Amino acid sequence: MFHTIHFRARFVSDLQRPGKPRLEQVQLEAGHVIVARVRPWVRRTSRGPVEVADLDCHDGVLLGVPFAAFRFVDRDE
């Protein structure tokens, strides 16, 4: 299932593109909107667990994006 996602703040993420062996770093600005499939997981940090997701979008997969960095957009918005 695909969701419309709105980024709350500037965020730098690794982007994995299909068929490319290296990750690219991309900067997403606050207000940027994408449509993506969300694959949630938990990253363990020194401060405790953090909920993150890999966002599968048309350009590739944004890896380990914290849920705090984005919100789901309601279809009525």
PDB file of N, CA, C and O in Angstrom:
ATOM      1  N   MET A   1       0.842  -1.169   0.000  1.00  0.00           N
ATOM      2  CA  MET A   1       0.000   0.000   0.000  1.00  0.00           C
ATOM      3  C   MET A   1       0.893   1.240   0.000  1.00  0.00           C
ATOM      4  O   MET A   1       1.857   1.325   0.761  1.00  0.00           O
ATOM      5  N   PHE A   2       0.561   2.188  -0.855  1.00  0.00           N
ATOM      6  CA  PHE A   2       1.332   3.423  -0.946  1.00  0.00           C
ATOM      7  C   PHE A   2       0.633   4.530  -0.170  1.00  0.00           C
ATOM      8  O   PHE A   2      -0.595   4.593  -0.114  1.00  0.00           O
ATOM      9  N   HIS A   3       1.452   5.411   0.434  1.00  0.00           N
ATOM     10  CA  HIS A   3       0.958   6.520   1.248  1.00  0.00           C
ATOM     11  C   HIS A   3       1.577   7.817   0.756  1.00  0.00           C
ATOM     12  O   HIS A   3       2.696   7.823   0.243  1.00  0.00           O
ATOM     13  N   THR A   4       0.850   8.911   0.912  1.00  0.00           N
ATOM     14  CA  THR A   4       1.407  10.233   0.654  1.00  0.00           C
ATOM     15  C   THR A   4       2.050  10.700   1.946  1.00  0.00           C
ATOM     16  O   THR A   4       1.421  10.701   3.004  1.00  0.00           O
ATOM     17  N   ILE A   5       3.323  11.101   1.849  1.00  0.00           N
ATOM     18  CA  ILE A   5       4.127  11.444   3.025  1.00  0.00           C
ATOM     19  C   ILE A   5       4.658  12.865   2.880  1.00  0.00           C
ATOM     20  O   ILE A   5       5.151  13.252   1.820  1.00  0.00           O
ATOM     21  N   HIS A   6       4.551  13.631   3.951  1.00  0.00           N
ATOM     22  CA  HIS A   6       4.999  15.023   4.004  1.00  0.00           C
ATOM     23  C   HIS A   6       6.140  15.100   5.020  1.00  0.00           C
ATOM     24  O   HIS A   6       5.983  14.671   6.163  1.00  0.00           O
ATOM     25  N   PHE A   7       7.293  15.650   4.604  1.00  0.00           N
ATOM     26  CA  PHE A   7       8.425  15.766   5.524  1.00  0.00           C
ATOM     27  C   PHE A   7       8.271  17.004   6.390  1.00  0.00           C
ATOM     28  O   PHE A   7       8.003  18.096   5.888  1.00  0.00           O
ATOM     29  N   ARG A   8       8.444  16.827   7.697  1.00  0.00           N
ATOM     30  CA  ARG A   8       8.277  17.905   8.673  1.00  0.00           C
ATOM     31  C   ARG A   8       9.495  18.808   8.769  1.00  0.00           C
ATOM     32  O   ARG A   8       9.369  19.998   9.059  1.00  0.00           O
ATOM     33  N   ALA A   9      10.660  18.252   8.530  1.00  0.00           N
ATOM     34  CA  ALA A   9      11.912  19.000   8.694  1.00  0.00           C
ATOM     35  C   ALA A   9      12.912  18.526   7.651  1.00  0.00           C
ATOM     36  O   ALA A   9      12.725  17.479   7.031  1.00  0.00           O
ATOM     37  N   ARG A  10      13.961  19.292   7.460  1.00  0.00           N
ATOM     38  CA  ARG A  10      15.033  18.894   6.554  1.00  0.00           C
ATOM     39  C   ARG A  10      15.647  17.599   7.080  1.00  0.00           C
ATOM     40  O   ARG A  10      15.888  17.442   8.277  1.00  0.00           O
ATOM     41  N   PHE A  11      15.892  16.681   6.152  1.00  0.00           N
ATOM     42  CA  PHE A  11      16.422  15.383   6.546  1.00  0.00           C
ATOM     43  C   PHE A  11      17.350  14.858   5.457  1.00  0.00           C
ATOM     44  O   PHE A  11      17.059  14.993   4.269  1.00  0.00           O
ATOM     45  N   VAL A  12      18.462  14.263   5.861  1.00  0.00           N
ATOM     46  CA  VAL A  12      19.398  13.640   4.924  1.00  0.00           C
ATOM     47  C   VAL A  12      19.265  12.134   5.079  1.00  0.00           C
ATOM     48  O   VAL A  12      19.311  11.605   6.190  1.00  0.00           O
ATOM     49  N   SER A  13      19.098  11.449   3.950  1.00  0.00           N
ATOM     50  CA  SER A  13      18.902  10.008   3.968  1.00  0.00           C
ATOM     51  C   SER A  13      19.749   9.344   2.892  1.00  0.00           C
ATOM     52  O   SER A  13      20.136   9.973   1.907  1.00  0.00           O
ATOM     53  N   ASP A  14      20.027   8.075   3.098  1.00  0.00           N
ATOM     54  CA  ASP A  14      20.653   7.281   2.045  1.00  0.00           C
ATOM     55  C   ASP A  14      19.563   6.816   1.101  1.00  0.00           C
ATOM     56  O   ASP A  14      18.489   6.403   1.538  1.00  0.00           O
ATOM     57  N   LEU A  15      19.837   6.883  -0.199  1.00  0.00           N
ATOM     58  CA  LEU A  15      18.902   6.446  -1.221  1.00  0.00           C
ATOM     59  C   LEU A  15      19.519   5.269  -1.950  1.00  0.00           C
ATOM     60  O   LEU A  15      20.620   5.366  -2.491  1.00  0.00           O
ATOM     61  N   GLN A  16      18.805   4.166  -1.960  1.00  0.00           N
ATOM     62  CA  GLN A  16      19.244   2.964  -2.676  1.00  0.00           C
ATOM     63  C   GLN A  16      18.460   2.894  -3.981  1.00  0.00           C
ATOM     64  O   GLN A  16      17.243   2.708  -3.973  1.00  0.00           O
ATOM     65  N   ARG A  17      19.174   3.045  -5.117  1.00  0.00           N
ATOM     66  CA  ARG A  17      18.516   3.015  -6.427  1.00  0.00           C
ATOM     67  C   ARG A  17      18.630   1.608  -7.011  1.00  0.00           C
ATOM     68  O   ARG A  17      19.651   0.942  -6.840  1.00  0.00           O
ATOM     69  N   PRO A  18      17.587   1.161  -7.695  1.00  0.00           N
ATOM     70  CA  PRO A  18      17.636  -0.170  -8.298  1.00  0.00           C
ATOM     71  C   PRO A  18      18.768  -0.276  -9.322  1.00  0.00           C
ATOM     72  O   PRO A  18      18.945   0.612 -10.157  1.00  0.00           O
ATOM     73  N   GLY A  19      19.519  -1.350  -9.251  1.00  0.00           N
ATOM     74  CA  GLY A  19      20.586  -1.594 -10.216  1.00  0.00           C
ATOM     75  C   GLY A  19      21.877  -0.841  -9.959  1.00  0.00           C
ATOM     76  O   GLY A  19      22.826  -0.976 -10.731  1.00  0.00           O
ATOM     77  N   LYS A  20      21.939  -0.051  -8.894  1.00  0.00           N
ATOM     78  CA  LYS A  20      23.163   0.693  -8.579  1.00  0.00           C
ATOM     79  C   LYS A  20      23.773   0.130  -7.301  1.00  0.00           C
ATOM     80  O   LYS A  20      23.069  -0.039  -6.306  1.00  0.00           O
ATOM     81  N   PRO A  21      25.078  -0.164  -7.315  1.00  0.00           N
ATOM     82  CA  PRO A  21      25.703  -0.798  -6.149  1.00  0.00           C
ATOM     83  C   PRO A  21      25.947   0.143  -4.965  1.00  0.00           C
ATOM     84  O   PRO A  21      26.074  -0.321  -3.832  1.00  0.00           O
ATOM     85  N   ARG A  22      26.012   1.445  -5.206  1.00  0.00           N
ATOM     86  CA  ARG A  22      26.314   2.397  -4.136  1.00  0.00           C
ATOM     87  C   ARG A  22      25.085   3.173  -3.696  1.00  0.00           C
ATOM     88  O   ARG A  22      24.175   3.440  -4.481  1.00  0.00           O
ATOM     89  N   LEU A  23      25.088   3.526  -2.416  1.00  0.00           N
ATOM     90  CA  LEU A  23      24.025   4.376  -1.892  1.00  0.00           C
ATOM     91  C   LEU A  23      24.339   5.826  -2.227  1.00  0.00           C
ATOM     92  O   LEU A  23      25.504   6.218  -2.288  1.00  0.00           O
ATOM     93  N   GLU A  24      23.310   6.609  -2.440  1.00  0.00           N
ATOM     94  CA  GLU A  24      23.459   8.048  -2.645  1.00  0.00           C
ATOM     95  C   GLU A  24      22.876   8.756  -1.432  1.00  0.00           C
ATOM     96  O   GLU A  24      21.918   8.271  -0.830  1.00  0.00           O
ATOM     97  N   GLN A  25      23.444   9.889  -1.074  1.00  0.00           N
ATOM     98  CA  GLN A  25      22.842  10.698  -0.013  1.00  0.00           C
ATOM     99  C   GLN A  25      21.988  11.766  -0.661  1.00  0.00           C
ATOM    100  O   GLN A  25      22.420  12.462  -1.579  1.00  0.00           O
ATOM    101  N   VAL A  26      20.753  11.885  -0.161  1.00  0.00           N
ATOM    102  CA  VAL A  26      19.839  12.905  -0.661  1.00  0.00           C
ATOM    103  C   VAL A  26      19.347  13.741   0.515  1.00  0.00           C
ATOM    104  O   VAL A  26      19.197  13.245   1.631  1.00  0.00           O
ATOM    105  N   GLN A  27      19.101  15.014   0.241  1.00  0.00           N
ATOM    106  CA  GLN A  27      18.572  15.910   1.266  1.00  0.00           C
ATOM    107  C   GLN A  27      17.134  16.229   0.908  1.00  0.00           C
ATOM    108  O   GLN A  27      16.845  16.707  -0.190  1.00  0.00           O
ATOM    109  N   LEU A  28      16.242  15.964   1.835  1.00  0.00           N
ATOM    110  CA  LEU A  28      14.827  16.251   1.645  1.00  0.00           C
ATOM    111  C   LEU A  28      14.486  17.461   2.501  1.00  0.00           C
ATOM    112  O   LEU A  28      14.759  17.479   3.701  1.00  0.00           O
ATOM    113  N   GLU A  29      13.896  18.454   1.889  1.00  0.00           N
ATOM    114  CA  GLU A  29      13.557  19.684   2.590  1.00  0.00           C
ATOM    115  C   GLU A  29      12.227  19.559   3.313  1.00  0.00           C
ATOM    116  O   GLU A  29      11.386  18.742   2.938  1.00  0.00           O
ATOM    117  N   ALA A  30      12.035  20.362   4.344  1.00  0.00           N
ATOM    118  CA  ALA A  30      10.745  20.434   5.022  1.00  0.00           C
ATOM    119  C   ALA A  30       9.689  20.825   3.997  1.00  0.00           C
ATOM    120  O   ALA A  30       9.904  21.726   3.186  1.00  0.00           O
ATOM    121  N   GLY A  31       8.559  20.153   4.037  1.00  0.00           N
ATOM    122  CA  GLY A  31       7.491  20.431   3.091  1.00  0.00           C
ATOM    123  C   GLY A  31       7.496  19.542   1.868  1.00  0.00           C
ATOM    124  O   GLY A  31       6.521  19.521   1.118  1.00  0.00           O
ATOM    125  N   HIS A  32       8.582  18.801   1.648  1.00  0.00           N
ATOM    126  CA  HIS A  32       8.671  17.895   0.506  1.00  0.00           C
ATOM    127  C   HIS A  32       7.634  16.784   0.665  1.00  0.00           C
ATOM    128  O   HIS A  32       7.458  16.251   1.760  1.00  0.00           O
ATOM    129  N   VAL A  33       6.953  16.438  -0.418  1.00  0.00           N
ATOM    130  CA  VAL A  33       5.917  15.400  -0.393  1.00  0.00           C
ATOM    131  C   VAL A  33       6.297  14.290  -1.363  1.00  0.00           C
ATOM    132  O   VAL A  33       6.692  14.555  -2.499  1.00  0.00           O
ATOM    133  N   ILE A  34       6.175  13.041  -0.909  1.00  0.00           N
ATOM    134  CA  ILE A  34       6.421  11.891  -1.769  1.00  0.00           C
ATOM    135  C   ILE A  34       5.291  10.880  -1.584  1.00  0.00           C
ATOM    136  O   ILE A  34       4.534  10.935  -0.615  1.00  0.00           O
ATOM    137  N   VAL A  35       5.200   9.969  -2.527  1.00  0.00           N
ATOM    138  CA  VAL A  35       4.297   8.822  -2.408  1.00  0.00           C
ATOM    139  C   VAL A  35       5.182   7.604  -2.282  1.00  0.00           C
ATOM    140  O   VAL A  35       6.033   7.357  -3.137  1.00  0.00           O
ATOM    141  N   ALA A  36       4.986   6.829  -1.205  1.00  0.00           N
ATOM    142  CA  ALA A  36       5.891   5.712  -0.938  1.00  0.00           C
ATOM    143  C   ALA A  36       5.204   4.591  -0.176  1.00  0.00           C
ATOM    144  O   ALA A  36       4.195   4.794   0.500  1.00  0.00           O
ATOM    145  N   ARG A  37       5.774   3.417  -0.304  1.00  0.00           N
ATOM    146  CA  ARG A  37       5.393   2.281   0.528  1.00  0.00           C
ATOM    147  C   ARG A  37       6.261   2.359   1.785  1.00  0.00           C
ATOM    148  O   ARG A  37       7.461   2.620   1.697  1.00  0.00           O
ATOM    149  N   VAL A  38       5.663   2.137   2.941  1.00  0.00           N
ATOM    150  CA  VAL A  38       6.363   2.278   4.220  1.00  0.00           C
ATOM    151  C   VAL A  38       6.682   0.896   4.780  1.00  0.00           C
ATOM    152  O   VAL A  38       5.795   0.060   4.951  1.00  0.00           O
ATOM    153  N   ARG A  39       7.975   0.669   5.066  1.00  0.00           N
ATOM    154  CA  ARG A  39       8.405  -0.588   5.686  1.00  0.00           C
ATOM    155  C   ARG A  39       9.046  -0.253   7.038  1.00  0.00           C
ATOM    156  O   ARG A  39      10.240   0.041   7.100  1.00  0.00           O
ATOM    157  N   PRO A  40       8.259  -0.296   8.118  1.00  0.00           N
ATOM    158  CA  PRO A  40       8.754   0.113   9.437  1.00  0.00           C
ATOM    159  C   PRO A  40       9.678  -0.914  10.081  1.00  0.00           C
ATOM    160  O   PRO A  40       9.570  -2.116   9.838  1.00  0.00           O
ATOM    161  N   TRP A  41      10.590  -0.406  10.910  1.00  0.00           N
ATOM    162  CA  TRP A  41      11.461  -1.241  11.731  1.00  0.00           C
ATOM    163  C   TRP A  41      11.988  -0.399  12.873  1.00  0.00           C
ATOM    164  O   TRP A  41      11.752   0.809  12.908  1.00  0.00           O
ATOM    165  N   VAL A  42      12.697  -1.008  13.805  1.00  0.00           N
ATOM    166  CA  VAL A  42      13.220  -0.305  14.978  1.00  0.00           C
ATOM    167  C   VAL A  42      14.740  -0.309  14.936  1.00  0.00           C
ATOM    168  O   VAL A  42      15.368  -1.359  14.804  1.00  0.00           O
ATOM    169  N   ARG A  43      15.325   0.882  15.051  1.00  0.00           N
ATOM    170  CA  ARG A  43      16.791   1.027  15.117  1.00  0.00           C
ATOM    171  C   ARG A  43      17.179   1.158  16.584  1.00  0.00           C
ATOM    172  O   ARG A  43      16.610   1.970  17.314  1.00  0.00           O
ATOM    173  N   ARG A  44      18.129   0.374  17.002  1.00  0.00           N
ATOM    174  CA  ARG A  44      18.612   0.462  18.379  1.00  0.00           C
ATOM    175  C   ARG A  44      19.737   1.495  18.432  1.00  0.00           C
ATOM    176  O   ARG A  44      20.701   1.417  17.670  1.00  0.00           O
ATOM    177  N   THR A  45      19.604   2.465  19.342  1.00  0.00           N
ATOM    178  CA  THR A  45      20.611   3.512  19.510  1.00  0.00           C
ATOM    179  C   THR A  45      21.059   3.534  20.963  1.00  0.00           C
ATOM    180  O   THR A  45      20.502   2.825  21.802  1.00  0.00           O
ATOM    181  N   SER A  46      22.064   4.345  21.259  1.00  0.00           N
ATOM    182  CA  SER A  46      22.546   4.469  22.645  1.00  0.00           C
ATOM    183  C   SER A  46      21.489   5.104  23.550  1.00  0.00           C
ATOM    184  O   SER A  46      21.529   4.939  24.769  1.00  0.00           O
ATOM    185  N   ARG A  47      20.549   5.827  22.953  1.00  0.00           N
ATOM    186  CA  ARG A  47      19.467   6.456  23.724  1.00  0.00           C
ATOM    187  C   ARG A  47      18.216   5.571  23.804  1.00  0.00           C
ATOM    188  O   ARG A  47      17.223   5.947  24.427  1.00  0.00           O
ATOM    189  N   GLY A  48      18.273   4.421  23.185  1.00  0.00           N
ATOM    190  CA  GLY A  48      17.134   3.516  23.183  1.00  0.00           C
ATOM    191  C   GLY A  48      16.603   3.298  21.781  1.00  0.00           C
ATOM    192  O   GLY A  48      17.187   3.785  20.813  1.00  0.00           O
ATOM    193  N   PRO A  49      15.501   2.570  21.660  1.00  0.00           N
ATOM    194  CA  PRO A  49      14.965   2.260  20.342  1.00  0.00           C
ATOM    195  C   PRO A  49      14.333   3.483  19.675  1.00  0.00           C
ATOM    196  O   PRO A  49      13.731   4.328  20.337  1.00  0.00           O
ATOM    197  N   VAL A  50      14.485   3.556  18.343  1.00  0.00           N
ATOM    198  CA  VAL A  50      13.902   4.632  17.533  1.00  0.00           C
ATOM    199  C   VAL A  50      13.117   3.975  16.398  1.00  0.00           C
ATOM    200  O   VAL A  50      13.638   3.107  15.698  1.00  0.00           O
ATOM    201  N   GLU A  51      11.867   4.390  16.218  1.00  0.00           N
ATOM    202  CA  GLU A  51      11.052   3.869  15.127  1.00  0.00           C
ATOM    203  C   GLU A  51      11.453   4.562  13.829  1.00  0.00           C
ATOM    204  O   GLU A  51      11.423   5.790  13.738  1.00  0.00           O
ATOM    205  N   VAL A  52      11.826   3.772  12.829  1.00  0.00           N
ATOM    206  CA  VAL A  52      12.223   4.282  11.523  1.00  0.00           C
ATOM    207  C   VAL A  52      11.500   3.478  10.451  1.00  0.00           C
ATOM    208  O   VAL A  52      10.843   2.478  10.739  1.00  0.00           O
ATOM    209  N   ALA A  53      11.632   3.933   9.216  1.00  0.00           N
ATOM    210  CA  ALA A  53      11.029   3.203   8.101  1.00  0.00           C
ATOM    211  C   ALA A  53      11.893   3.357   6.859  1.00  0.00           C
ATOM    212  O   ALA A  53      12.537   4.385   6.654  1.00  0.00           O
ATOM    213  N   ASP A  54      11.893   2.326   6.045  1.00  0.00           N
ATOM    214  CA  ASP A  54      12.437   2.418   4.701  1.00  0.00           C
ATOM    215  C   ASP A  54      11.263   2.833   3.825  1.00  0.00           C
ATOM    216  O   ASP A  54      10.204   2.207   3.862  1.00  0.00           O
ATOM    217  N   LEU A  55      11.451   3.888   3.038  1.00  0.00           N
ATOM    218  CA  LEU A  55      10.382   4.428   2.205  1.00  0.00           C
ATOM    219  C   LEU A  55      10.657   4.068   0.752  1.00  0.00           C
ATOM    220  O   LEU A  55      11.580   4.597   0.133  1.00  0.00           O
ATOM    221  N   ASP A  56       9.864   3.182   0.228  1.00  0.00           N
ATOM    222  CA  ASP A  56      10.012   2.673  -1.126  1.00  0.00           C
ATOM    223  C   ASP A  56       9.235   3.591  -2.072  1.00  0.00           C
ATOM    224  O   ASP A  56       8.009   3.514  -2.150  1.00  0.00           O
ATOM    225  N   CYS A  57       9.963   4.469  -2.796  1.00  0.00           N
ATOM    226  CA  CYS A  57       9.324   5.448  -3.672  1.00  0.00           C
ATOM    227  C   CYS A  57       9.780   5.243  -5.115  1.00  0.00           C
ATOM    228  O   CYS A  57      10.531   4.309  -5.395  1.00  0.00           O
ATOM    229  N   HIS A  58       9.340   6.098  -6.027  1.00  0.00           N
ATOM    230  CA  HIS A  58       9.634   5.904  -7.455  1.00  0.00           C
ATOM    231  C   HIS A  58      11.120   6.012  -7.797  1.00  0.00           C
ATOM    232  O   HIS A  58      11.558   5.413  -8.780  1.00  0.00           O
ATOM    233  N   ASP A  59      11.907   6.755  -7.019  1.00  0.00           N
ATOM    234  CA  ASP A  59      13.342   6.916  -7.287  1.00  0.00           C
ATOM    235  C   ASP A  59      14.198   5.808  -6.696  1.00  0.00           C
ATOM    236  O   ASP A  59      15.355   5.644  -7.081  1.00  0.00           O
ATOM    237  N   GLY A  60      13.642   5.052  -5.771  1.00  0.00           N
ATOM    238  CA  GLY A  60      14.409   4.032  -5.065  1.00  0.00           C
ATOM    239  C   GLY A  60      13.870   3.896  -3.656  1.00  0.00           C
ATOM    240  O   GLY A  60      12.681   4.101  -3.414  1.00  0.00           O
ATOM    241  N   VAL A  61      14.752   3.547  -2.724  1.00  0.00           N
ATOM    242  CA  VAL A  61      14.343   3.340  -1.335  1.00  0.00           C
ATOM    243  C   VAL A  61      15.129   4.277  -0.429  1.00  0.00           C
ATOM    244  O   VAL A  61      16.359   4.228  -0.391  1.00  0.00           O
ATOM    245  N   LEU A  62      14.412   5.136   0.306  1.00  0.00           N
ATOM    246  CA  LEU A  62      15.033   5.983   1.329  1.00  0.00           C
ATOM    247  C   LEU A  62      15.172   5.119   2.576  1.00  0.00           C
ATOM    248  O   LEU A  62      14.186   4.562   3.058  1.00  0.00           O
ATOM    249  N   LEU A  63      16.379   5.005   3.096  1.00  0.00           N
ATOM    250  CA  LEU A  63      16.662   4.054   4.163  1.00  0.00           C
ATOM    251  C   LEU A  63      16.671   4.697   5.546  1.00  0.00           C
ATOM    252  O   LEU A  63      17.258   5.763   5.738  1.00  0.00           O
ATOM    253  N   GLY A  64      16.022   4.049   6.504  1.00  0.00           N
ATOM    254  CA  GLY A  64      16.096   4.427   7.913  1.00  0.00           C
ATOM    255  C   GLY A  64      15.599   5.818   8.242  1.00  0.00           C
ATOM    256  O   GLY A  64      16.244   6.535   9.006  1.00  0.00           O
ATOM    257  N   VAL A  65      14.466   6.218   7.684  1.00  0.00           N
ATOM    258  CA  VAL A  65      13.918   7.552   7.939  1.00  0.00           C
ATOM    259  C   VAL A  65      13.108   7.510   9.241  1.00  0.00           C
ATOM    260  O   VAL A  65      12.150   6.742   9.337  1.00  0.00           O
ATOM    261  N   PRO A  66      13.471   8.319  10.242  1.00  0.00           N
ATOM    262  CA  PRO A  66      12.720   8.316  11.505  1.00  0.00           C
ATOM    263  C   PRO A  66      11.280   8.783  11.298  1.00  0.00           C
ATOM    264  O   PRO A  66      11.019   9.713  10.534  1.00  0.00           O
ATOM    265  N   PHE A  67      10.359   8.128  11.984  1.00  0.00           N
ATOM    266  CA  PHE A  67       8.959   8.533  11.892  1.00  0.00           C
ATOM    267  C   PHE A  67       8.773   9.984  12.338  1.00  0.00           C
ATOM    268  O   PHE A  67       7.834  10.641  11.888  1.00  0.00           O
ATOM    269  N   ALA A  68       9.630  10.495  13.199  1.00  0.00           N
ATOM    270  CA  ALA A  68       9.534  11.879  13.657  1.00  0.00           C
ATOM    271  C   ALA A  68       9.807  12.873  12.525  1.00  0.00           C
ATOM    272  O   ALA A  68       9.438  14.042  12.638  1.00  0.00           O
ATOM    273  N   ALA A  69      10.444  12.432  11.438  1.00  0.00           N
ATOM    274  CA  ALA A  69      10.803  13.330  10.338  1.00  0.00           C
ATOM    275  C   ALA A  69       9.683  13.513   9.321  1.00  0.00           C
ATOM    276  O   ALA A  69       9.771  14.391   8.463  1.00  0.00           O
ATOM    277  N   PHE A  70       8.632  12.700   9.403  1.00  0.00           N
ATOM    278  CA  PHE A  70       7.564  12.814   8.415  1.00  0.00           C
ATOM    279  C   PHE A  70       6.200  12.543   9.038  1.00  0.00           C
ATOM    280  O   PHE A  70       6.080  12.062  10.165  1.00  0.00           O
ATOM    281  N   ARG A  71       5.169  12.878   8.245  1.00  0.00           N
ATOM    282  CA  ARG A  71       3.798  12.571   8.665  1.00  0.00           C
ATOM    283  C   ARG A  71       3.039  12.060   7.451  1.00  0.00           C
ATOM    284  O   ARG A  71       3.405  12.339   6.309  1.00  0.00           O
ATOM    285  N   PHE A  72       1.992  11.320   7.709  1.00  0.00           N
ATOM    286  CA  PHE A  72       1.134  10.824   6.646  1.00  0.00           C
ATOM    287  C   PHE A  72       0.127  11.915   6.287  1.00  0.00           C
ATOM    288  O   PHE A  72      -0.435  12.561   7.171  1.00  0.00           O
ATOM    289  N   VAL A  73      -0.097  12.117   4.995  1.00  0.00           N
ATOM    290  CA  VAL A  73      -1.032  13.130   4.537  1.00  0.00           C
ATOM    291  C   VAL A  73      -2.373  12.459   4.297  1.00  0.00           C
ATOM    292  O   VAL A  73      -2.458  11.430   3.627  1.00  0.00           O
ATOM    293  N   ASP A  74      -3.415  13.053   4.852  1.00  0.00           N
ATOM    294  CA  ASP A  74      -4.777  12.569   4.640  1.00  0.00           C
ATOM    295  C   ASP A  74      -5.186  12.907   3.208  1.00  0.00           C
ATOM    296  O   ASP A  74      -4.811  13.961   2.695  1.00  0.00           O
ATOM    297  N   ARG A  75      -5.920  12.064   2.582  1.00  0.00           N
ATOM    298  CA  ARG A  75      -6.353  12.305   1.200  1.00  0.00           C
ATOM    299  C   ARG A  75      -7.137  13.594   1.036  1.00  0.00           C
ATOM    300  O   ARG A  75      -7.163  14.167  -0.053  1.00  0.00           O
ATOM    301  N   ASP A  76      -7.779  14.062   2.106  1.00  0.00           N
ATOM    302  CA  ASP A  76      -8.587  15.278   2.030  1.00  0.00           C
ATOM    303  C   ASP A  76      -7.744  16.556   2.116  1.00  0.00           C
ATOM    304  O   ASP A  76      -8.258  17.651   1.886  1.00  0.00           O
ATOM    305  N   GLU A  77      -6.465  16.425   2.442  1.00  0.00           N
ATOM    306  CA  GLU A  77      -5.603  17.616   2.593  1.00  0.00           C
ATOM    307  C   GLU A  77      -5.150  18.140   1.259  1.00  0.00           C
ATOM    308  O   GLU A  77      -4.422  19.131   1.200  1.00  0.00           O
TER     309      GLU A  77
END
